């Protein structure tokens, strides 16, 4: 159904979105949005609040949140009473997160950045995207990892 070449392009697109200034979640979701007939602007808006580990609180990594959003688009249930459908989506999410954690050591933004836990509320301003920012942060690599994990899951499901 999906070609490896197409999915490889999507992984690169996720990194490119991040390098253009979008957040980790936005970048991962945007790279796959058209597969779900999701307009790019909506994909970017859906992912916007997950930046910085959810609202810049350094909780769950935005790239990981992007995989969760995509898993919901791929296999999320649409009937409230569909417990089996909900369970299947949870199974997929747990698989994706386990692989990310295995490859990256954590699914928590603060851990991935080497910080001492979540930051205090009230810190809203995103960091400036400078050459130093990109040099110090592992975020582009985490976006690539999350996009690759999701792409591999699509191919192998």
C-alpha positions in Angstrom: 0.0 0.0 0.0 2.8 2.4 0.9 6.1 2.5 -0.9 9.3 2.7 1.0 10.4 5.6 -1.1 7.2 7.6 -0.3 7.6 6.9 3.4 11.3 7.9 3.2 10.3 11.2 1.7 7.8 11.7 4.5 10.5 11.1 7.1 12.7 13.7 5.5 9.7 16.0 5.2 9.1 15.8 9.0 12.7 16.8 9.6 12.4 19.6 7.0 9.3 20.9 8.7 11.1 21.0 12.0 14.1 22.8 10.5 11.6 25.4 9.2 10.6 26.2 12.7 7.6 24.0 13.4 7.4 22.0 16.6 8.2 18.3 16.9 4.6 17.2 16.9 3.6 19.5 14.1 6.4 18.2 12.0 5.6 14.5 12.4 1.8 15.0 11.9 2.3 17.3 8.9 4.5 14.8 7.1 1.7 12.2 7.0 -1.4 14.5 7.1 -2.4 14.0 3.4 -2.7 10.2 4.0 -5.7 11.0 6.2 -7.1 13.8 4.0 -6.0 16.3 6.7 -5.2 19.7 5.3 -1.7 20.9 6.2 -2.9 23.9 8.1 -5.1 21.7 10.3 -2.3 19.3 10.8 -0.1 22.1 12.0 -2.8 23.5 14.3 -3.5 20.0 15.8 0.1 19.6 16.6 0.8 23.1 17.8 0.0 22.7 21.5 2.2 19.6 21.9 5.4 21.6 21.3 8.1 21.7 23.9 6.9 18.4 25.5 3.3 19.6 25.7 3.0 23.4 26.1 6.7 23.7 26.7 6.4 21.8 30.0 8.9 19.2 28.8 6.5 16.3 29.4 5.9 13.8 26.6 8.1 14.5 23.6 6.3 16.3 20.8 7.6 13.9 18.2 6.1 11.0 20.3 2.8 13.0 20.6 2.8 13.2 16.8 3.0 9.5 16.5 0.1 9.2 18.9 -2.0 11.6 16.8 -1.2 9.7 13.7 -2.0 6.4 15.3 -5.4 7.8 16.2 -5.9 8.9 12.6 -4.9 5.5 11.4 -6.8 3.2 13.8 -8.7 5.2 16.3 -12.3 4.1 17.1 -15.2 6.4 16.1 -17.9 4.9 18.3 -17.7 5.5 22.0 -18.9 2.0 22.9 -16.2 0.3 20.7 -14.0 -1.0 23.4 -12.1 -3.4 21.0 -11.4 -0.5 18.6 -10.1 1.6 21.5 -8.0 -1.3 22.8 -6.5 -1.8 19.3 -5.5 1.9 19.1 -4.0 1.7 22.6 -2.0 -1.4 21.5 -0.6 0.4 18.5 0.3 3.5 20.6 2.0 1.3 23.2 4.0 -0.4 20.4 5.1 2.9 18.9 6.1 4.4 22.2 8.0 1.3 23.3 10.0 1.4 20.1 10.7 5.1 20.5 11.8 4.5 24.1 14.0 1.6 23.1 15.7 3.6 20.4 15.9 6.9 22.2 16.0 6.1 25.9 12.8 7.9 26.9 9.6 9.4 25.6 9.9 12.4 28.0 11.1 15.6 26.5 13.0 16.7 29.6 14.9 13.4 29.7 15.7 13.6 26.0 17.0 17.2 26.5 19.0 16.2 29.6 17.0 18.5 31.9 16.1 17.8 35.5 12.4 17.1 34.9 9.5 19.3 33.7 9.8 23.1 33.8 7.6 25.4 35.8 4.4 26.7 34.4 4.6 30.2 33.1 7.4 29.7 30.6 5.6 30.2 27.3 8.1 31.7 24.9 9.6 29.2 22.6 13.4 29.2 22.2 14.8 31.1 19.2 15.7 28.7 16.4 19.3 29.6 15.9 22.3 27.6 14.7 23.2 27.1 18.3 19.7 25.8 19.1 19.9 23.2 16.3 23.5 22.3 17.3 22.6 21.7 21.0 19.2 20.0 20.7 18.5 16.4 19.7 15.0 17.4 18.5 15.6 17.0 14.7 16.9 13.5 15.3 13.9 12.7 17.6 11.5 13.9 14.9 13.3 11.7 12.3 13.1 8.8 14.7 9.4 9.2 15.4 8.6 9.7 11.7 10.7 6.6 10.8 9.0 4.5 13.5 5.6 5.4 12.3 6.6 4.9 8.6 8.0 1.4 9.5 4.8 0.6 11.3 2.7 1.6 8.3 4.7 -0.7 6.0 4.7 -3.6 8.4 1.1 -3.5 9.8 
